[in-house]
Amino acid sequence: MVAERLKVKNFEAGKLIDEITTLDTQRRHIKSALDTSQAESNRISKQIGLLFREGKKEEADRAKEQTSELKEKIKELQQELSGTESLLSDLVVQLPNIPHGSVPPGNTPGDNKLVREGGSRPALGRDALPHWELARKYDIIDFELGNKITGAGFPVYKGKAAKLQRCLISFFLDEAVNAGYTEIMPPVLVNEDSAFGTGQLPDKEGQMYYVGLDNLYLIPTAEVPLTNIFRNEIIPFDELPRKLTSYTPCFRREAGSYGKDVRGLNRLHQFDKVEIVEIAHPDSSYERLEAMTSYIESLVVKLELPYRIMLLCGGDMSFHASKTYDFEVFSAAQEKWLEVSSVSNFESFQSNRMMLRYREKEGKKINNAHTLNGSALALPRIVAALLENNQTPDGIRIPDVLAGRCGFDIIDS
């Protein structure tokens, strides 16, 4: 079943699963031999004292020799078991999460399924400018200065663009809190256990910035520290779902990215994002996925942006997701759709790695919880679409929902 379902993700798991089951059979045999040897050693050890008390010194000495031999055998078996379990773990973590039954097959973004769309595309004139030209015209984002200070993919926001960033973050956080999410301000550096728990390691190791001296990673998303708050925890049934939100800067190496799709704010190494995370009961996690999707949709509607929601096909999904919806907004000057959010259900994939569990309502039964997260929202492409779609001969109009926060309703100088 696992091998067949993973074909939807274009992952041929048959050979790997055969290796896993073969190695697991070896592990079971070693464990059985170890248990037998330990039981025999315990049995003989109990007899030694009795034999001495009965004056059977020679038999007692032979029994002591047997326990010594068994202890050596036990030591060898323990080492063999440890090595086998380590190899088995290395193989198991190479298996992606199993996609949900509703995930369509496919290889590329072109195979994703349109769920719904909304908003109206603006009718811009032939002289409409892409956001990087608008940024230069109004002197609000300096890509060259960012390149000077750090490198490509690290823009400097100035004046009204800097304030627009701050207002968007505040707007997204306030909306999340009003929707029942608890605001958290987590670290932006995490350890290996945290990165492994959410599935960034070993799959995305090359995409993360690594601080070698301290063996820490800069977070690619607030999903990592937020979800790991519950690592090795047992959540009572009546506390589900747990809903968290956070604003953090995010860092991604984006190795191999090049070409026109990385112009301006389209793809950055450092960017701001507000994240929502939920820990849910398995019976209701897909209801929560739909609720999170509707919530993120409400944000895009309030920003007056044309959007569409796509159900990702297996080949376009992440390693650790079971089902994902992508939000895209239309960038009118570029005449293209820009992804601004992914909202995903990971089922028990992450919780199994990090021992994130819940206690059932009745009795003492403990099970793995389901984890979900979504961008609500990532700022760069939202800003790109806002700048492009709202350009007028008099300047760039600020949506009504933000104008009060920003203290201005147009960027004109």
C-alpha positions in Angstrom: 0.0 0.0 0.0 2.8 2.4 0.9 4.6 1.7 -2.3 1.5 2.2 -4.4 0.5 5.4 -2.7 4.0 6.9 -3.0 3.8 6.4 -6.7 1.4 9.4 -6.6 4.4 11.4 -5.5 6.4 9.9 -8.3 8.5 8.1 -5.7 9.4 4.5 -6.5 9.6 3.0 -3.0 9.5 -0.7 -3.8 13.3 -1.3 -3.5 13.6 0.8 -0.4 10.7 -0.9 1.3 12.2 -4.3 0.5 15.5 -3.2 2.1 13.6 -1.9 5.1 11.6 -5.1 5.6 14.7 -7.3 5.1 16.7 -5.2 7.7 13.7 -5.2 10.1 13.6 -9.0 9.9 17.3 -9.1 10.8 16.6 -6.7 13.7 13.8 -9.0 15.0 16.1 -12.0 14.8 18.9 -10.2 16.7 16.4 -8.9 19.3 15.1 -12.4 19.8 18.6 -13.8 20.3 19.4 -10.9 22.7 16.3 -11.5 24.7 17.0 -15.3 24.9 20.6 -14.7 26.0 19.6 -12.2 28.6 16.9 -14.5 30.0 19.4 -17.4 30.1 22.0 -15.3 31.8 19.5 -14.2 34.4 18.4 -17.8 35.0 21.9 -19.1 35.5 22.9 -16.1 37.7 20.0 -17.0 40.1 21.3 -20.6 40.3 24.9 -19.6 41.2 24.2 -18.5 44.7 22.0 -21.5 45.3 24.8 -23.9 44.1 27.3 -22.2 46.4 25.0 -22.6 49.4 24.5 -26.2 48.5 28.3 -26.7 48.4 28.4 -27.4 44.7 31.4 -25.2 44.0 32.5 -26.8 40.7 29.0 -26.5 39.3 28.8 -22.9 40.5 32.2 -22.1 38.9 31.0 -23.6 35.6 27.8 -21.6 35.9 29.9 -18.4 36.4 31.9 -19.2 33.2 28.6 -19.6 31.3 27.4 -16.2 32.5 30.7 -14.6 31.5 30.3 -16.1 28.0 26.7 -15.0 27.8 27.6 -11.5 28.9 30.1 -11.3 26.1 27.6 -12.6 23.7 25.0 -10.1 25.0 27.4 -7.3 24.5 28.0 -8.3 20.9 24.3 -8.7 20.2 23.6 -5.3 21.7 26.2 -3.7 19.4 24.8 -5.5 16.4 21.2 -4.5 17.3 22.2 -0.9 17.8 24.0 -0.8 14.4 21.0 -2.5 12.7 18.5 -0.1 14.2 20.7 2.8 13.1 20.8 1.5 9.5 17.0 0.9 9.6 16.3 4.4 10.8 18.5 5.9 8.0 16.4 4.0 5.5 13.0 4.7 7.0 13.6 8.5 7.0 14.1 8.4 3.2 10.4 7.5 2.8 8.2 10.6 2.0 4.9 11.0 3.7 2.1 9.1 2.2 -0.3 11.3 0.2 -4.0 11.5 1.1 -6.3 9.6 -1.2 -7.7 12.9 -2.7 -4.3 14.0 -4.0 -4.3 13.8 -7.8 -1.4 12.2 -9.6 0.9 14.4 -11.6 4.5 15.5 -12.2 4.5 19.3 -12.4 2.6 22.4 -11.3 0.7 22.1 -14.6 -1.0 19.0 -13.1 -2.3 20.8 -10.0 -6.1 21.0 -9.7 -7.9 24.3 -9.5 -10.2 24.4 -6.5 -11.6 27.9 -6.8 -10.6 31.5 -7.6 -11.7 34.9 -6.7 -11.1 38.6 -7.1 -10.8 40.7 -10.2 -7.6 41.2 -12.3 -6.9 44.9 -12.7 -6.8 46.4 -16.2 -3.4 48.1 -16.3 -2.2 50.2 -19.2 0.5 49.2 -21.6 3.0 51.3 -19.6 2.4 49.3 -16.4 5.7 48.5 -14.5 6.8 45.4 -12.7 7.3 45.9 -9.0 11.1 46.1 -9.2 10.7 49.1 -11.6 8.1 50.6 -9.3 10.5 50.1 -6.4 13.2 52.1 -8.2 10.7 54.8 -9.4 9.4 55.6 -5.9 12.7 54.7 -4.1 11.1 52.2 -1.7 13.0 49.0 -2.2 16.7 48.9 -3.0 17.9 45.6 -4.4 21.4 46.9 -5.3 22.0 48.1 -1.7 21.0 44.7 -0.4 23.4 43.1 -2.8 26.1 45.4 -1.5 25.4 44.7 2.2 24.8 40.9 1.9 24.2 39.6 -1.6 21.5 38.9 -4.1 18.2 38.0 -2.5 18.5 40.3 0.4 16.6 43.6 -0.5 16.5 46.7 1.6 13.0 48.2 2.3 12.9 51.9 2.6 10.4 54.6 3.7 6.8 53.6 2.9 7.7 50.1 1.8 9.3 49.4 5.2 6.2 50.7 6.9 4.0 48.7 4.5 5.9 45.5 5.6 5.4 46.4 9.2 1.7 47.0 8.7 1.2 43.8 6.8 2.9 41.8 9.6 0.7 43.5 12.2 -2.4 43.0 10.1 -1.7 39.2 9.6 -0.9 38.7 13.3 -4.0 40.6 14.5 -6.2 38.6 12.1 -4.7 35.3 13.3 -5.2 36.2 17.0 -8.8 37.2 16.3 -9.3 33.7 14.6 -8.2 32.0 17.8 -4.5 31.5 17.3 -2.1 32.2 20.1 0.8 34.5 19.2 4.3 33.1 19.8 7.7 34.8 19.3 10.1 31.8 18.8 13.8 31.6 18.1 14.9 31.8 14.5 17.7 29.3 15.1 16.9 25.6 15.7 18.9 22.5 16.5 19.1 19.2 14.5 16.3 17.5 16.5 13.9 20.3 15.7 14.8 20.3 11.9 14.5 16.5 11.8 11.1 16.6 13.7 9.3 18.7 11.1 11.0 16.9 8.1 13.5 19.6 7.0 16.2 17.1 7.7 17.4 15.1 5.9 15.3 16.1 2.9 15.9 19.9 2.8 19.4 20.1 4.4 20.9 21.9 1.4 18.2 24.6 1.4 18.9 25.7 5.0 21.6 28.1 6.2 23.8 26.2 8.7 25.7 27.8 11.6 28.5 25.2 11.8 30.3 26.4 14.9 27.1 25.9 17.0 25.5 23.2 14.9 22.3 25.2 14.5 20.1 26.0 11.5 18.4 29.3 10.5 14.7 28.5 10.1 13.2 28.3 6.6 9.8 28.9 8.2 8.2 29.4 11.7 6.6 26.0 11.2 9.8 24.4 12.6 10.1 26.1 16.0 6.3 26.3 16.5 5.6 22.6 15.9 8.6 21.6 18.0 7.1 23.4 21.0 5.1 20.1 21.4 8.0 17.7 20.7 8.0 14.9 23.3 4.7 16.2 24.7 1.3 14.6 25.4 -1.6 16.9 24.8 -4.9 16.3 26.6 -7.8 15.5 24.3 -9.8 18.6 25.4 -6.9 20.9 24.5 -7.1 20.0 20.8 -6.8 21.7 18.4 -3.8 23.8 19.6 -3.5 26.8 17.4 -0.4 29.0 17.2 0.8 31.9 15.0 4.1 33.6 14.7 5.9 36.3 12.7 9.5 35.5 11.9 12.1 36.3 9.3 12.7 33.2 7.2 15.9 32.1 5.5 16.3 29.8 2.4 19.3 29.2 0.3 17.2 28.5 -2.7 20.1 26.7 -4.3 19.9 26.5 -8.1 17.4 29.3 -8.5 18.1 31.6 -11.4 16.4 33.4 -14.4 13.5 35.7 -14.7 11.5 34.0 -12.0 13.9 35.3 -9.3 13.6 39.0 -10.4 12.8 41.5 -7.6 10.8 40.0 -4.8 9.8 36.8 -6.6 12.4 34.7 -4.8 14.5 35.8 -1.8 17.0 34.3 0.6 15.5 36.3 3.5 11.9 37.2 3.8 9.2 37.9 6.4 6.3 35.6 7.0 3.4 35.1 9.4 2.7 31.4 10.0 -0.2 29.4 11.5 0.3 26.0 13.0 -2.3 23.6 14.3 -2.0 20.4 16.3 -5.2 18.4 15.7 -7.0 15.1 16.5 -6.7 12.7 13.6 -10.5 12.5 13.2 -10.8 16.2 12.6 -7.5 17.2 10.9 -8.9 17.5 7.4 -11.8 19.6 8.7 -9.1 21.8 10.2 -7.2 21.9 6.9 -10.3 23.2 5.1 -10.9 25.8 8.0 -7.3 27.0 7.7 -7.7 27.3 3.9 -10.8 29.4 4.3 -9.1 31.6 6.8 -6.1 32.3 4.5 -8.5 33.0 1.7 -10.2 35.6 3.9 -6.8 37.5 4.2 -6.3 37.6 0.4 -9.9 38.8 -0.1 -9.4 41.6 2.4 -6.2 42.7 0.5 -8.3 42.9 -2.7 -6.0 40.6 -4.6 -7.1 38.3 -7.4 -6.3 34.8 -6.3 -6.7 31.1 -7.0 -6.4 28.0 -4.8 -4.7 24.9 -6.2 -4.8 21.4 -4.9 -1.2 20.2 -5.4 -0.6 17.0 -7.4 1.6 14.3 -5.9 4.7 15.3 -7.9 4.5 19.0 -6.7 4.0 18.2 -3.0 6.6 18.5 -0.4 8.4 15.5 1.1 6.5 15.6 4.4 3.0 16.7 3.4 -0.1 14.5 3.0 -2.2 17.1 1.3 -1.5 20.7 0.3 -3.4 23.7 -1.0 -1.4 26.5 -2.7 -2.6 30.1 -2.8 -1.5 32.1 -5.8 -2.2 35.8 -6.4 -2.1 37.3 -9.9 0.7 39.8 -10.6 -0.8 42.0 -13.2 2.4 43.7 -14.5 4.2 40.4 -14.8 1.1 38.7 -16.0 1.8 35.6 -13.9 0.5 33.8 -10.8 2.7 34.1 -7.7 2.5 31.5 -4.9 2.0 33.3 -1.6 1.0 30.4 0.7 0.9 26.7 1.2 -1.4 25.1 3.7 -0.8 21.5 4.5 -1.8 18.5 6.6 1.1 16.3 7.5 -1.1 13.8 9.4 1.2 11.9 11.8 4.4 12.2 9.8 5.9 15.0 11.9 4.4 13.9 15.2 5.8 10.4 14.8 9.3 11.9 14.4 9.0 14.2 17.4 6.9 12.0 19.7 4.0 14.6 19.6 1.1 12.8 21.1 -2.4 13.3 22.6 -4.3 11.4 25.2 -7.7 10.1 24.2 -10.8 11.5 25.9 -11.6 8.2 27.6 -9.0 6.0 29.3 -5.2 6.3 29.0 -4.7 5.5 25.4 -2.1 7.7 23.7 -1.8 8.3 19.9 0.1 10.5 17.5 -1.5 13.8 16.8 -1.8 15.4 13.4 0.1 18.5 12.5 -0.9 21.3 10.0 0.5 24.6 9.0 0.1 27.4 6.5 1.6 30.7 5.5 -0.8 33.5 6.5 0.9 35.1 4.7 4.4 35.3 3.2 5.1 39.0 2.5 7.4 39.3 -0.6 5.1 38.2 -3.3 2.1 39.8 -1.6 4.0 43.1 -1.7 4.9 42.5 -5.3 1.3 42.0 -6.3 0.1 44.9 -4.2 2.6 47.3 -5.8 1.9 46.1 -9.4 -1.9 45.7 -9.2 -2.5 49.0 -7.5 -0.3 51.2 -9.6 -2.1 54.3 -11.0 -0.8 57.5 -12.8 -0.8 59.2 -9.4 1.0 56.5 -7.4 0.5 53.1 -5.8 -2.9 52.8 -4.0 -2.8 51.1 -0.6 -5.8 48.7 0.1 -8.4 50.1 2.5 -7.7 47.4 5.1 -4.1 48.6 5.4 -4.4 52.4 4.8 -5.5 53.1 8.4 -2.6 51.1 9.8 0.0 52.6 7.5 -1.1 56.2 7.9 -1.1 56.7 4.1 -3.3 55.6 1.3 -0.9 56.1 -1.6 2.8 55.7 -2.4 3.7 58.6 -4.6 7.1 59.7 -3.5 
